[in-house]
Amino acid sequence: MRNRFPISGLRWLEFSFGLGLLLTTLLPTLGWTHGEVAGGGEQTTVQKVETRNGTYRVELMHSPAQPVAGEPANIELKVVRLLPKPDPLLGSEVPVGLPPEVSLLAARSDTVLDPQLHVHAEGEAGIFGVAEYRFPAGGLFLIRSLFPQTGSFRVRFLIHTETGDEFTVDLPIAVQPDTAAVFRVWINLTLCGLILGLTGMQLWKVRAAGGRLPQMLRPASIGIVALIVVTLGMNFFVLDQVLAMRKPKLAAAPPEAVTVNEDGSYTIPEGVQKDLGLLLVEAKQMPIEQAITAFGTVEADPARVAEVFAPLWGRIEFPGQPLAVGDRVERGKEMVRVILELSAIERAPMEAKQKDIKGALQQATERLEAAQFEYERAQKLFAANPAFEQDLKWAKELFDEAKDAHGQVVKQDEGYVGIIRFRDPRRTSVLAPISGTITSVDFVPGQLNPNGEYHKLFTLADTSQVWVRAQVYLSDVWRLRTGQAAQVLPEGTSSRPLAGNVRWIGDTVEPTNRTVPVIVTVPVPDRRLALGSFARVEFPQRKRAVAVPEQAVVDDGTTRRVYVARDQNRFEPLAVEVGVKQDGWWQVVSGLQEGDRVIGKGAGLLGSLRQEPVTETVPASPPAPEPRQTSELSRDTP
């Protein structure tokens, strides 16, 4: 008796089997539709850790932003030590160059899943990475594909520093299931089951109709070919297109948000600009007061220095209190007395001395006449051509000097005439020729002057007006001119500058430090500048230069930059070289042009968004319990 199913029962069995396979196919599809996540982008977390030896900033990044179980992921670590004060060479932070130790832990149980992750150094100092790491999925291959393991992990970094600090930082990572792979496996299993089931039922029908093996080869071959064609077509064409259609699109930045572009610039909509309080200003030309600074030594003005000589021989004594270096005397004050005791034997040398004085008087007279002639000639040249003003000044100075010298010789001659007239011993007073300070005493009280030579007694200097011999760098001296104003500040003071004028600019360069001597004449009514002391000289320079408000310049300790407005609300950070500050404006030496629009208020907000926008204190992880860790920033980058 043949074992045969009725036709109606067989069709009902085929219908039930196909419906079951259809429902089985829809279940994973439904799960995939609600569970798949985007695998692109990156997530960055910035933490600040405080230790006994300093403060560190740790930047942790993993990509993709939501890793998928079994798929490769990249992890990056950057550690820098923040300096208390910016260093001119190092800047405000120093990278840590020692590689960390990295391990993987389960988030809930702290079970160590991978004790040692391979760490490699990136191209930049202080940056280390774990490349192409696959988070564990667990289970056998088939079970792992159908039901992949997901959950939370913690990547633990044990950081060692050059200063001896050691602390740990954890990076929490949530691993998502690979729903696309699950969907692909379920679809393949469903197609295989459907084709194999239909092929089996066809073979069963042939067998139930009494067919033999030759009759069963045709449906079996059709089933195998259909299985191969459908499986390959679904995997290489249909499923890839379906998964691409169903993959969620990356979320675009909201229209009213600050966007960081690939070139480092910022795109800030107008609404956000108003919310942040950003104010745009134009770089403009404005007068800038700038000064050339030099240091120099205080000297006496040679025109205000006088040397006092004994007018005749004799014993030299002080009339009262002895004078010393540093004492101030007024013009006409008796400084010393020369006591003269004459005899008949001494008259001959005295007369010879008088002849010498007469000869000196003749020379002084000739010199005075020559100087007067030159002075009158210079007056005529100046009257004809004002260009000879300097020659007139020099001729006047020579005439005055010759006149003074002639007057002194005349006085000496008159003194000798009086001495010869009165041969009795007498006391001759030596008076101060100018008001000033004694800078040297060149005799000993009671000293005799028997040789008849003029003996030098004192050197006086009038310090109410002095010279400051400044050393100006060769690169700056070309901007100075004779007669221009200067300000002189005594050593150790920064207030109450003294006003002066440039008297002379040298024409030789000091080979050691490449400076040029410049003499500044400084009136000192209160005599605050001591001879031989040091002073700072400032030569004001007024010019027009490009300037921006001080708030427009962002200074991070190593560089200074401004944010220049470009097209379509885009602001580009631009490094600039700045000069002097004046009245709330900052001179820009290079980097900007007149008319460029920059962020004049609120520019520092962009720098904080780029570096450390959020600060939150959290404890550091063991084994170093003393550091304190601060989480600053966590952001997803598509």
NORRAFEN-V927665 format. One record per pair of residues at least 24 apart in sequence whose ideal C-beta (glycine too) atoms are under 7 Angstrom apart, sorted by the first residue. I is the first residue (numbers start at 1). J is the second residue. D is the distance in Angstrom with one decimal. If there is no record, write none. Layout:
i:I j:J d:D
i:I j:J d:D
This chain:
i:4 j:208 d:4.8
i:5 j:208 d:6.3
i:10 j:205 d:6.8
i:14 j:201 d:5.9
i:17 j:197 d:5.4
i:21 j:190 d:5.7
i:21 j:193 d:5.8
i:21 j:194 d:4.8
i:24 j:190 d:5.7
i:25 j:186 d:7.0
i:25 j:187 d:6.8
i:25 j:190 d:4.3
i:28 j:182 d:6.0
i:28 j:183 d:5.5
i:28 j:186 d:3.6
i:29 j:183 d:6.5
i:31 j:179 d:6.8
i:32 j:179 d:4.6
i:32 j:180 d:7.0
i:32 j:182 d:6.6
i:32 j:183 d:4.0
i:33 j:246 d:7.0
i:35 j:177 d:6.7
i:35 j:179 d:4.7
i:36 j:179 d:4.4
i:36 j:180 d:6.1
i:36 j:248 d:6.9
i:37 j:66 d:5.0
i:37 j:176 d:4.8
i:38 j:248 d:5.2
i:38 j:250 d:6.0
i:39 j:64 d:4.6
i:39 j:66 d:7.0
i:39 j:68 d:5.5
i:39 j:71 d:6.8
i:40 j:64 d:5.5
i:40 j:250 d:6.1
i:40 j:638 d:6.6
i:41 j:65 d:4.1
i:41 j:250 d:6.8
i:41 j:636 d:5.9
i:41 j:637 d:5.6
i:41 j:638 d:4.4
i:42 j:637 d:4.9
i:43 j:636 d:5.0
i:44 j:633 d:7.0
i:44 j:634 d:6.9
i:44 j:635 d:5.5
i:44 j:637 d:6.7
i:45 j:171 d:6.7
i:45 j:631 d:6.9
i:45 j:633 d:6.9
i:45 j:634 d:4.4
i:46 j:612 d:6.8
i:46 j:632 d:4.2
i:46 j:633 d:4.0
i:47 j:169 d:6.1
i:47 j:629 d:5.5
i:47 j:630 d:6.2
i:47 j:631 d:4.9
i:47 j:632 d:6.4
i:48 j:629 d:6.8
i:48 j:630 d:3.4
i:48 j:632 d:5.6
i:49 j:167 d:5.6
i:49 j:169 d:6.9
i:49 j:620 d:5.6
i:49 j:627 d:5.0
i:49 j:628 d:7.0
i:49 j:629 d:4.5
i:50 j:627 d:5.8
i:50 j:628 d:4.2
i:51 j:165 d:4.5
i:51 j:167 d:6.2
i:51 j:626 d:6.6
i:51 j:627 d:4.1
i:52 j:626 d:5.9
i:53 j:163 d:4.6
i:53 j:164 d:6.5
i:53 j:165 d:5.1
i:54 j:81 d:5.4
i:54 j:163 d:6.4
i:55 j:82 d:4.6
i:56 j:80 d:6.8
i:56 j:81 d:5.4
i:56 j:82 d:6.8
i:57 j:82 d:5.9
i:58 j:169 d:5.1
i:60 j:169 d:6.9
i:60 j:171 d:4.5
i:62 j:171 d:6.6
i:62 j:173 d:5.9
i:65 j:636 d:4.9
i:66 j:174 d:6.6
i:66 j:176 d:5.1
i:67 j:135 d:5.9
i:67 j:173 d:6.2
i:67 j:175 d:5.2
i:67 j:176 d:7.0
i:68 j:176 d:5.5
i:68 j:178 d:4.8
i:69 j:135 d:6.0
i:69 j:137 d:4.7
i:69 j:148 d:4.5
i:69 j:149 d:6.1
i:69 j:150 d:5.7
i:69 j:175 d:5.2
i:69 j:177 d:5.8
i:69 j:178 d:5.5
i:70 j:134 d:6.0
i:70 j:137 d:4.6
i:70 j:148 d:6.5
i:70 j:178 d:5.6
i:71 j:134 d:6.7
i:71 j:178 d:6.3
i:72 j:132 d:4.2
i:72 j:133 d:6.7
i:72 j:134 d:5.6
i:73 j:133 d:5.5
i:73 j:135 d:6.7
i:74 j:129 d:6.5
i:74 j:131 d:5.6
i:74 j:132 d:6.9
i:75 j:129 d:6.5
i:75 j:130 d:4.2
i:75 j:133 d:6.5
i:75 j:155 d:6.0
i:76 j:127 d:6.6
i:76 j:129 d:4.6
i:77 j:128 d:5.0
i:77 j:157 d:5.8
i:78 j:126 d:5.7
i:78 j:127 d:4.7
i:79 j:126 d:5.6
i:79 j:159 d:5.7
i:80 j:126 d:5.6
i:81 j:161 d:6.8
i:86 j:557 d:2.7
i:86 j:558 d:6.4
i:91 j:557 d:5.9
i:91 j:558 d:3.6
i:92 j:556 d:6.1
i:92 j:557 d:4.0
i:92 j:558 d:6.3
i:95 j:125 d:4.2
i:95 j:126 d:2.6
i:96 j:126 d:5.3
i:96 j:159 d:7.0
i:96 j:161 d:5.1
i:96 j:162 d:6.9
i:97 j:125 d:6.1
i:97 j:126 d:6.4
i:97 j:162 d:6.9
i:98 j:160 d:4.6
i:98 j:161 d:6.5
i:98 j:162 d:6.6
i:99 j:128 d:5.6
i:100 j:128 d:6.2
i:100 j:157 d:4.6
i:100 j:158 d:5.8
i:100 j:159 d:4.7
i:100 j:160 d:7.0
i:101 j:158 d:4.1
i:102 j:130 d:6.1
i:102 j:155 d:6.4
i:102 j:157 d:5.6
i:103 j:156 d:5.1
i:104 j:153 d:6.0
i:104 j:155 d:5.9
i:105 j:153 d:6.8
i:105 j:154 d:4.7
i:105 j:156 d:5.8
i:106 j:153 d:6.5
i:107 j:152 d:3.6
i:107 j:153 d:5.8
i:107 j:154 d:5.2
i:107 j:172 d:6.4
i:135 j:175 d:4.9
i:145 j:181 d:6.1
i:145 j:182 d:6.8
i:145 j:185 d:4.9
i:146 j:182 d:6.5
i:146 j:185 d:6.2
i:148 j:177 d:4.7
i:148 j:178 d:5.5
i:148 j:182 d:6.9
i:150 j:175 d:5.4
i:150 j:176 d:6.1
i:150 j:177 d:4.8
i:151 j:175 d:6.2
i:166 j:624 d:5.2
i:167 j:620 d:5.3
i:167 j:624 d:4.2
i:167 j:627 d:4.5
i:168 j:620 d:7.0
i:168 j:621 d:4.0
i:168 j:622 d:6.6
i:168 j:623 d:6.8
i:168 j:624 d:6.8
i:169 j:621 d:6.6
i:169 j:629 d:6.9
i:170 j:621 d:5.6
i:180 j:243 d:5.4
i:184 j:239 d:5.7
i:187 j:234 d:6.4
i:187 j:239 d:6.4
i:188 j:231 d:6.4
i:191 j:230 d:5.6
i:191 j:231 d:6.3
i:191 j:234 d:6.2
i:192 j:227 d:6.5
i:192 j:231 d:7.0
i:195 j:223 d:5.9
i:195 j:226 d:5.5
i:195 j:227 d:4.7
i:195 j:230 d:6.4
i:196 j:223 d:7.0
i:196 j:227 d:7.0
i:199 j:223 d:2.8
i:250 j:638 d:4.6
i:251 j:638 d:6.6
i:258 j:609 d:6.3
i:264 j:573 d:6.1
i:265 j:566 d:7.0
i:265 j:570 d:5.3
i:265 j:571 d:6.2
i:265 j:572 d:4.3
i:265 j:573 d:7.0
i:266 j:571 d:4.8
i:266 j:606 d:5.7
i:267 j:569 d:5.9
i:267 j:570 d:5.2
i:268 j:569 d:5.5
i:268 j:571 d:6.2
i:269 j:569 d:5.8
i:270 j:569 d:6.4
i:276 j:602 d:5.5
i:276 j:605 d:5.6
i:277 j:601 d:6.6
i:277 j:602 d:5.2
i:278 j:599 d:5.5
i:278 j:601 d:6.6
i:278 j:602 d:4.3
i:279 j:600 d:5.1
i:279 j:601 d:3.7
i:279 j:602 d:6.6
i:280 j:565 d:5.9
i:280 j:597 d:5.1
i:280 j:599 d:6.3
i:280 j:600 d:6.5
i:281 j:548 d:6.8
i:281 j:549 d:6.1
i:281 j:552 d:6.8
i:281 j:598 d:6.3
i:281 j:600 d:3.4
i:282 j:595 d:5.8
i:282 j:596 d:6.9
i:282 j:597 d:5.5
i:283 j:546 d:5.2
i:283 j:548 d:5.1
i:283 j:588 d:6.6
i:283 j:592 d:4.8
i:283 j:593 d:7.0
i:283 j:594 d:5.9
i:283 j:595 d:6.7
i:283 j:596 d:4.7
i:283 j:598 d:6.2
i:284 j:547 d:6.8
i:284 j:594 d:6.1
i:285 j:544 d:5.0
i:285 j:545 d:6.9
i:285 j:546 d:6.1
i:285 j:594 d:5.4
i:286 j:544 d:6.7
i:286 j:547 d:5.1
i:286 j:585 d:6.4
i:287 j:542 d:6.0
i:287 j:544 d:5.6
i:288 j:543 d:6.0
i:288 j:544 d:7.0
i:288 j:545 d:4.7
i:288 j:547 d:6.7
i:288 j:580 d:6.1
i:288 j:582 d:5.9
i:288 j:587 d:5.1
i:289 j:540 d:6.2
i:289 j:542 d:5.7
i:289 j:582 d:6.0
i:290 j:541 d:4.6
i:290 j:543 d:6.8
i:290 j:579 d:6.8
i:290 j:580 d:5.3
i:291 j:538 d:4.2
i:291 j:539 d:6.2
i:291 j:540 d:5.3
i:291 j:541 d:6.4
i:292 j:472 d:6.8
i:292 j:476 d:4.6
i:292 j:479 d:6.5
i:292 j:539 d:4.3
i:292 j:541 d:6.2
i:293 j:536 d:6.6
i:293 j:538 d:5.4
i:294 j:470 d:4.2
i:294 j:471 d:5.9
i:294 j:472 d:4.5
i:294 j:537 d:5.0
i:295 j:470 d:6.6
i:295 j:471 d:6.7
i:295 j:534 d:6.3
i:295 j:536 d:5.7
i:296 j:468 d:4.7
i:296 j:469 d:5.0
i:296 j:470 d:3.3
i:296 j:471 d:6.3
i:296 j:535 d:5.9
i:296 j:537 d:5.6
i:297 j:469 d:5.4
i:297 j:532 d:6.8
i:297 j:534 d:6.2
i:298 j:466 d:5.5
i:298 j:468 d:5.7
i:298 j:529 d:4.8
i:298 j:530 d:6.5
i:298 j:531 d:5.6
i:298 j:532 d:6.4
i:298 j:533 d:5.0
i:298 j:535 d:5.7
i:299 j:466 d:6.6
i:299 j:467 d:4.5
i:299 j:469 d:5.6
i:299 j:531 d:6.7
i:300 j:461 d:4.1
i:300 j:466 d:6.2
i:300 j:531 d:5.6
i:301 j:465 d:5.5
i:301 j:466 d:5.9
i:301 j:467 d:5.4
i:301 j:521 d:7.0
i:304 j:436 d:7.0
i:304 j:461 d:6.4
i:304 j:462 d:3.7
i:304 j:465 d:6.2
i:305 j:459 d:6.9
i:305 j:460 d:7.0
i:305 j:461 d:5.0
i:306 j:433 d:4.8
i:306 j:434 d:4.9
i:306 j:460 d:4.7
i:307 j:456 d:6.0
i:307 j:459 d:5.3
i:308 j:335 d:6.5
i:308 j:430 d:6.3
i:308 j:433 d:6.7
i:308 j:457 d:4.7
i:308 j:458 d:4.1
i:308 j:460 d:6.6
i:309 j:454 d:4.3
i:309 j:455 d:6.4
i:309 j:456 d:5.5
i:309 j:457 d:6.3
i:310 j:338 d:5.3
i:310 j:430 d:6.5
i:310 j:449 d:5.7
i:310 j:454 d:6.4
i:310 j:455 d:4.4
i:310 j:457 d:5.8
i:311 j:338 d:6.9
i:311 j:412 d:5.4
i:311 j:415 d:5.3
i:311 j:428 d:6.4
i:311 j:430 d:6.9
i:312 j:338 d:6.0
i:312 j:340 d:5.9
i:312 j:419 d:6.7
i:312 j:428 d:6.4
i:313 j:449 d:4.2
i:313 j:450 d:5.7
i:313 j:452 d:5.4
i:314 j:338 d:4.4
i:314 j:339 d:5.1
i:314 j:340 d:4.2
i:314 j:449 d:6.2
i:315 j:339 d:4.5
i:315 j:446 d:6.3
i:315 j:448 d:5.5
i:316 j:443 d:5.5
i:316 j:445 d:6.8
i:316 j:447 d:5.3
i:316 j:449 d:6.7
i:317 j:445 d:5.6
i:317 j:446 d:6.2
i:318 j:445 d:5.7
i:322 j:445 d:6.5
i:323 j:438 d:5.9
i:323 j:441 d:6.7
i:324 j:438 d:7.0
i:324 j:441 d:6.5
i:325 j:438 d:5.5
i:325 j:439 d:6.4
i:325 j:440 d:6.4
i:325 j:441 d:6.1
i:326 j:437 d:6.5
i:326 j:438 d:6.6
i:327 j:438 d:5.1
i:328 j:437 d:5.1
i:329 j:432 d:4.5
i:329 j:435 d:7.0
i:329 j:436 d:6.9
i:329 j:438 d:6.7
i:329 j:460 d:6.9
i:330 j:432 d:6.6
i:330 j:435 d:4.8
i:331 j:432 d:5.7
i:331 j:433 d:6.9
i:331 j:434 d:5.5
i:331 j:435 d:4.5
i:332 j:431 d:5.4
i:332 j:432 d:6.4
i:333 j:431 d:6.6
i:333 j:432 d:4.7
i:334 j:429 d:4.7
i:334 j:431 d:5.9
i:335 j:430 d:5.4
i:335 j:431 d:6.7
i:335 j:432 d:5.5
i:335 j:458 d:6.3
i:336 j:430 d:4.8
i:336 j:457 d:6.0
i:337 j:427 d:5.0
i:337 j:428 d:6.7
i:337 j:429 d:5.5
i:338 j:428 d:4.6
i:338 j:430 d:6.4
i:339 j:427 d:5.3
i:340 j:419 d:6.8
i:340 j:425 d:6.2
i:340 j:426 d:5.8
i:340 j:428 d:6.2
i:341 j:425 d:4.2
i:342 j:423 d:5.3
i:342 j:425 d:6.3
i:349 j:452 d:5.9
i:350 j:420 d:6.9
i:353 j:416 d:7.0
i:353 j:452 d:5.3
i:354 j:416 d:4.8
i:354 j:420 d:6.7
i:357 j:409 d:7.0
i:357 j:412 d:5.5
i:357 j:413 d:5.1
i:357 j:416 d:5.5
i:358 j:413 d:6.7
i:360 j:409 d:5.1
i:361 j:409 d:4.7
i:361 j:410 d:6.5
i:361 j:413 d:5.2
i:364 j:405 d:5.4
i:364 j:406 d:4.1
i:364 j:409 d:4.4
i:365 j:406 d:6.3
i:367 j:402 d:4.7
i:367 j:405 d:6.9
i:368 j:402 d:4.5
i:368 j:403 d:5.9
i:368 j:406 d:4.5
i:371 j:398 d:4.9
i:371 j:399 d:4.3
i:371 j:402 d:3.9
i:372 j:399 d:5.9
i:374 j:398 d:6.6
i:375 j:399 d:4.2
i:430 j:457 d:6.4
i:432 j:460 d:6.5
i:434 j:460 d:5.7
i:434 j:462 d:5.6
i:435 j:462 d:6.3
i:436 j:460 d:4.1
i:436 j:461 d:5.1
i:436 j:462 d:4.1
i:436 j:463 d:6.7
i:437 j:461 d:5.6
i:437 j:463 d:5.5
i:439 j:531 d:6.9
i:461 j:531 d:6.7
i:463 j:524 d:6.4
i:463 j:527 d:5.0
i:463 j:531 d:6.6
i:464 j:523 d:6.8
i:464 j:524 d:6.1
i:464 j:525 d:6.4
i:464 j:527 d:6.6
i:465 j:521 d:6.6
i:465 j:522 d:6.9
i:465 j:523 d:4.9
i:465 j:524 d:6.6
i:466 j:522 d:5.7
i:466 j:524 d:5.9
i:466 j:529 d:5.5
i:466 j:531 d:7.0
i:467 j:519 d:5.3
i:467 j:520 d:7.0
i:467 j:521 d:6.2
i:468 j:500 d:6.9
i:468 j:520 d:4.6
i:468 j:522 d:5.7
i:468 j:535 d:5.3
i:468 j:537 d:5.9
i:469 j:517 d:5.8
i:469 j:519 d:5.6
i:470 j:518 d:4.9
i:470 j:520 d:6.2
i:470 j:537 d:4.4
i:471 j:510 d:6.8
i:471 j:515 d:3.9
i:471 j:517 d:6.3
i:472 j:515 d:6.0
i:472 j:516 d:5.5
i:472 j:518 d:5.0
i:473 j:514 d:6.5
i:473 j:515 d:5.6
i:474 j:509 d:5.8
i:474 j:514 d:5.0
i:474 j:515 d:6.8
i:474 j:516 d:6.0
i:477 j:505 d:6.7
i:477 j:516 d:4.5
i:477 j:518 d:6.8
i:479 j:541 d:6.2
i:480 j:505 d:6.0
i:480 j:518 d:6.4
i:480 j:539 d:5.8
i:484 j:539 d:6.8
i:485 j:540 d:6.4
i:486 j:520 d:4.9
i:486 j:537 d:5.7
i:486 j:538 d:6.8
i:486 j:539 d:5.2
i:487 j:538 d:4.6
i:488 j:520 d:6.4
i:488 j:522 d:5.0
i:488 j:535 d:5.2
i:488 j:537 d:5.4
i:489 j:535 d:6.5
i:489 j:536 d:4.7
i:490 j:528 d:5.6
i:490 j:529 d:5.9
i:490 j:533 d:6.9
i:490 j:535 d:5.6
i:491 j:533 d:5.6
i:491 j:534 d:4.4
i:491 j:535 d:6.0
i:498 j:522 d:5.2
i:498 j:524 d:6.3
i:545 j:579 d:6.9
i:545 j:587 d:5.0
i:546 j:588 d:4.9
i:546 j:592 d:5.6
i:546 j:593 d:6.8
i:546 j:594 d:5.4
i:547 j:585 d:4.3
i:547 j:586 d:6.2
i:547 j:587 d:5.1
i:547 j:588 d:6.3
i:548 j:585 d:6.8
i:548 j:586 d:6.0
i:548 j:588 d:6.0
i:548 j:592 d:6.9
i:548 j:598 d:5.7
i:548 j:600 d:6.7
i:549 j:584 d:6.2
i:549 j:585 d:6.1
i:549 j:600 d:4.6
i:550 j:581 d:6.4
i:550 j:584 d:5.7
i:550 j:585 d:6.8
i:550 j:586 d:5.0
i:551 j:600 d:6.1
i:551 j:601 d:5.4
i:551 j:603 d:6.5
i:552 j:598 d:5.0
i:552 j:599 d:6.2
i:552 j:600 d:4.6
i:552 j:603 d:5.5
i:553 j:578 d:6.2
i:553 j:586 d:5.3
i:554 j:603 d:5.3
i:554 j:604 d:5.7
i:554 j:607 d:4.9
i:556 j:607 d:6.8
i:562 j:592 d:6.8
i:562 j:598 d:4.7
i:562 j:603 d:6.7
i:563 j:598 d:6.1
i:563 j:599 d:4.4
i:563 j:603 d:5.3
i:563 j:606 d:6.0
i:564 j:596 d:5.6
i:564 j:598 d:5.5
i:565 j:597 d:4.1
i:565 j:598 d:6.8
i:571 j:599 d:6.4
